[in-house]
């Protein structure tokens, strides 16, 4: 791309694009033609057949909301044809969630519009108008954009891509306030696409169109969506929405597992972190919930643990990012262990990396609460009291931090520190979850959608505050049956200022109720305490009411449980304990099919085994549902990728130090090592990074972790770098030269489009596997964070 006449930076910083800020972010490595990205045809003015292939691939990837790879495809087309205007249009379309970058790309397309066909010019003009004034009312901008797409269709009636994108634009515009008067008319537009191309990826748009109103209208498209674009994980995931919301949980689980496997194969192949993937955490957590609905607790626990094992990164994946793998993994793990009475397994995780102490008060209160609940059901009163005391201490500590500073004469009043009030971290499952929201692939919070819908959610929406409320997500429309928060996360924090941490206070109330039960306190006293724990899930409340002898309340709550495998199992058990045998038999008849996949080792499953004999059946009471014929053609799941994420094998290197000694990655076999790729001593940010890691080198050494820094400079210049960064002789810090950039390229620390090295930081474990990475136009400088993360990740070996 060196020949492109772009907005060149006068003197770009090392690692930054020579073509301007717009090109700093996004993919920097070459694209390849990927099988299964949707069969589309988007003719472009180009003499390069391969460039046309990448343009078609990019359009298919946009239809699948795989924006990052779509931009990569269009940029690859530009390497083959630098003046291909529509490729810049594609880059802009791929940045629908980053308007600043989109505006930069469409400006480049406009410069080359005279080299494009009349049809391409219309596409470019439509987007050019849309991004002309980013301050303009978005409703007006979308209305104009929709009209421009209609004009393209009028002038090009055979252009089915224009019809597909028109349907997308009408659906998306509703979030800008443009009323979608008739979903039926939008559906009809897409049906015109299918009339010519039955396997067009626009089946994705049909699913979104009906997802929040009448999901059954999308069943036909749900059966085909993944098959239209099998290489795009999101295209397998979205049918899971439809199947979940139509109570077809087995089909939903298959779709979501397919998405997870495709994502894992992609991230391992391209060496990216899981939470860099659009919608990855959302899909995985939904799959865990679906496993739970089916009663497949072991699968759910396994996947939740895998989410906990994923690398954390301050930009993409931390506890505080409540749509990340860290957030979901811990919460879903506890949800599953608690719902399925895995008390011993939960207790055994205490003190491990799966359930380590959290600095966030809400996460820590949730952890302590879960351990206290496990102790209660094991009859361990001292264990419950211990956890109660720890949560009470946590509450005092949190309150102490939020106390206003004492006033001093003639001194301005010090602002109170905002307390951490994260009731949204609540793992209660019988409260409505946030609706599907608009995913952002820019550097904002990771996207999320709700748990699979439950029948009672639709019939009786709970009006209590919704946990896990999210910003709007590009991937999925807002679920209007849920009590989603209209306010932004920042607004919620302002509203919560000086309020007690709800998660902490709820934990205290429930644990106090458990102690009261173990002390045989009156039912009224226990009930009062349980009422104070406003987020306790109904399945636990059923168990508590049974323990205190409140049978009527237990039955009432049990009848409110969802008709999934665990809900039915708990309801049947409650009905039997309350002497309602006939009602229990009726529920058991339903459970024979609905709970046919319930793990046999679970306590609730064993209780059903015993009841089956009592009801005149035998222990082989399960009646698996016959495979449906309208779920689409499914490839082998194993052919799509691994179910769980695993570290990537690291490329080897053989490089020289300042003295000419050859050093290989294999020299570090059996011990972990941090590998840093830096651009050279002339890069100020690189030197800041090396200084930061030099300062922390002793701390790394204390954990048995060595540090190797690989520069693009020749060996003769390494001594100067060492002096600049205070790398002293004997310190656990090795500097190596990769002047020909072979290792930079092998480790993907190289911009294929601009033929220049990039910054990279990697954690390699004792087996030579990449456990953590950061590749960017700027170097990673938080040595303290990486050390803490290294200590955590290496516990999973």
Buried (B, 14 or more C-beta within 10 A) or exposed (E): BEEBEBBEBEEBBBBBBBBBBBBBBBBBBEBEEBEBBBEBEBBBBBEBEBBBBBBBBBBBBBBBBBBBBBBBBBBBBBBBBBBBBBBBBBBBBBBBBBBEBBBBBBBBBBBBBEBBEEBBBBBBBBBBBBBBEEEEEBBEBBBBBBEBBBBBBEEBEEBBBBBBBBBBBBBBBBBBEBEBEEBEEBBEBBEBBBEEBEBBBBBBBBBBBBBBEEBEBBBBBBBBBBBBBBBBBBBBBBBBBBBBBBBBBBBBBBBBBBBBBBBBBBBBEBBBBBBBBBBBBBBBBBBBBBBBBBBBBBBBBBBBBBBBBBBBBBEBBBBBBBBBBBBBBBBBBBBBBBBBBBBEBBBEBBEEBBBBEBEBBBBBBBBBBBBBBBBBBBEBBEBBBBBBEBBBEBBEEBEEEBEEEEEEEEEEEEEEEEBBBBBBBBBBBBBBBBBBBBBBBEEEBBBBBBBBBBEBBEEEBBEBBBBBBBBBBBBBBBBEBBBBBEEEBEEBBEEBEEEBBBBBBBBBBBBBBBBBBBEEBEBEBBBBBBEBBBBBBBBBBBBBBBBBEBBEBBBBBBBBBBBBBBBBBBBBBBBBBBEBEEBBBEBBEEBBEBBBBBBEEBBBBEBBBEBBEEBEBEEEBBBEEEEEEEBBEBEEBEEBBBBBBEBBEBBEBEBBBBEEEEBEBEBBEEEBBBBBBBBBBEBEBBBEBBBBBBEBBEEBBEEEBBBBBBBBBBBEBBBEBBEEBEBEEEBBBBBBBBBEBBBBBBBBBBBBBBEBBBBBBBBBBBEBBBBBBBBBBBBBBBBEBBBBBBBBBBEBE
